[in-house]
Amino acid sequence: MAEPGIDQLLAKVDSKYRLTVVVAKRARQLLQFNFKNTVLEPHEWPKMRTLEGEVPDPNPVDWSMKELLTDRLVIGEDLVPEDRLSKLMESLYPQEEEE
């Protein structure tokens, strides 16, 4: 796993299965909207070292695990249905059309 320890992440959910599902779904959402919908502040973004210096880590799984640790993500059974949430997200973060 990436930077956050599994014990810290498991404390946020009730099972390893739920942790896997939550992180995977959030990673998909982050990729879909080019990380514009992140709950992380710029100084909290996961970083990776390159020859050019530190740059934001392009791995959405790292981002979603870090978001889960901040307690700014709400997970549970009584959330907005995913199709309604997708429509809202698409209106907030319109996709750029590829040529």
C-alpha positions in Angstrom: 0.0 0.0 0.0 0.9 3.6 -0.4 1.9 6.1 2.3 -1.0 5.8 4.8 -0.9 2.6 6.9 -3.6 0.0 6.5 -4.4 0.3 10.2 -5.3 4.0 10.0 -7.5 3.3 6.9 -9.2 0.3 8.4 -10.2 2.5 11.4 -12.4 4.5 9.0 -14.4 1.6 7.7 -15.8 -1.7 9.0 -13.9 -4.2 6.8 -11.1 -4.6 4.3 -13.7 -5.3 1.6 -15.4 -1.9 2.2 -12.0 -0.2 2.2 -11.2 -1.7 -1.2 -14.6 -0.7 -2.6 -14.5 2.9 -1.2 -11.0 3.5 -2.4 -11.6 2.0 -5.9 -14.8 4.0 -6.4 -13.3 7.2 -5.3 -10.2 6.6 -7.5 -12.5 6.2 -10.4 -14.3 9.5 -9.6 -11.0 11.3 -9.3 -9.8 10.0 -12.7 -13.2 10.8 -14.4 -12.9 14.5 -13.4 -9.2 14.9 -13.7 -8.7 15.3 -9.9 -10.7 18.6 -10.0 -13.2 17.1 -7.5 -10.6 16.3 -4.8 -11.3 17.2 -1.2 -7.6 17.7 -0.6 -6.0 21.2 -0.3 -3.1 21.7 -2.7 -0.5 21.4 0.1 -2.0 18.0 1.0 -1.8 16.5 -2.5 0.3 13.3 -2.7 3.7 14.0 -4.1 6.2 12.0 -6.0 9.8 12.8 -6.7 11.0 13.1 -10.3 14.1 14.4 -11.9 12.3 17.8 -12.3 11.5 17.8 -8.5 8.4 17.0 -6.6 5.2 16.8 -8.6 1.6 15.8 -7.8 1.4 12.0 -7.8 -0.8 10.8 -10.7 -1.9 7.6 -8.9 -5.7 8.0 -8.0 -5.5 5.3 -5.4 -3.0 7.3 -3.4 -5.2 10.3 -3.6 -8.3 8.5 -2.5 -6.6 6.9 0.4 -5.2 10.2 1.5 -8.7 11.7 1.1 -10.2 9.0 3.3 -7.7 9.8 6.1 -8.8 13.5 6.1 -12.3 12.5 7.3 -13.7 14.9 4.6 -15.2 12.0 2.6 -18.5 10.7 3.7 -19.1 7.0 3.2 -22.1 5.0 4.2 -25.4 3.5 3.0 -27.7 6.6 3.0 -25.7 8.7 0.5 -27.0 10.3 -2.7 -27.5 7.6 -5.4 -24.4 7.3 -7.6 -26.2 8.2 -10.9 -27.6 11.4 -9.3 -24.1 12.2 -8.0 -22.6 11.6 -11.4 -25.0 14.1 -13.0 -24.1 16.7 -10.3 -20.4 16.1 -10.7 -20.7 16.4 -14.5 -22.5 19.7 -14.2 -19.8 21.0 -11.7 -16.8 19.7 -13.7 -17.7 19.6 -17.4 -15.6 17.2 -19.5 -13.3 18.7 -22.1 -14.1 17.2 -25.5 -11.1 15.5 -27.1 -10.3 16.2 -30.7 
